[in-house]
């Protein structure tokens, strides 16, 4: 189990960008976000803008999902958890990086907020790689066997 949890954090670090899914009323919304994580604290962070409406969405329903995809190696990761938005200026400065510069001039921009995710569980799928996956799917298509597409694990965080 410790190996599975470690693998979750390795995939978060390797993939980096995920789709953050939250609820907007009865609709689900997904948007790409750059993930920062604190492995020791078991937390994920994102920088977001106060005008993005995520704060209102999270206030109404803090349950979120994160979907990571590494299509080159056929590795996928889904994390479910709860979110909260804060104006923690120290954390913003700590998380400030090159991707953030695309949205804000500096970490002191008053519109930046921190979105903190406390993960509940994760599920990952590790495939054999794109070329091998296609070969296995093609072989399964002409036979009655299902392709072995790699490992799938569910991990409580």
Secondary structure as the mmCIF struct_conf table of DSSP 4:
data_model
#
loop_
_struct_conf.conf_type_id
_struct_conf.id
_struct_conf.beg_label_comp_id
_struct_conf.beg_label_asym_id
_struct_conf.beg_label_seq_id
_struct_conf.end_label_comp_id
_struct_conf.end_label_asym_id
_struct_conf.end_label_seq_id
HELX_RH_AL_P HELX_RH_AL_P1 UNK A 2 UNK A 15
STRN STRN1 UNK A 17 UNK A 24
TURN_TY1_P TURN_TY1_P1 UNK A 25 UNK A 26
STRN STRN2 UNK A 27 UNK A 34
STRN STRN3 UNK A 36 UNK A 38
TURN_TY1_P TURN_TY1_P2 UNK A 39 UNK A 42
STRN STRN4 UNK A 43 UNK A 49
HELX_RH_3T_P HELX_RH_3T_P1 UNK A 50 UNK A 52
BEND BEND1 UNK A 53 UNK A 53
HELX_RH_AL_P HELX_RH_AL_P2 UNK A 54 UNK A 60
STRN STRN5 UNK A 63 UNK A 70
TURN_TY1_P TURN_TY1_P3 UNK A 71 UNK A 74
STRN STRN6 UNK A 75 UNK A 86
HELX_RH_AL_P HELX_RH_AL_P3 UNK A 89 UNK A 95
HELX_RH_3T_P HELX_RH_3T_P2 UNK A 98 UNK A 102
TURN_TY1_P TURN_TY1_P4 UNK A 103 UNK A 103
BEND BEND2 UNK A 105 UNK A 106
TURN_TY1_P TURN_TY1_P5 UNK A 107 UNK A 108
TURN_TY1_P TURN_TY1_P6 UNK A 110 UNK A 111
STRN STRN7 UNK A 112 UNK A 126
BEND BEND3 UNK A 128 UNK A 128
HELX_RH_AL_P HELX_RH_AL_P4 UNK A 130 UNK A 141
TURN_TY1_P TURN_TY1_P7 UNK A 142 UNK A 142
BEND BEND4 UNK A 143 UNK A 145
HELX_LH_PP_P HELX_LH_PP_P1 UNK A 146 UNK A 147
STRN STRN8 UNK A 151 UNK A 156
#
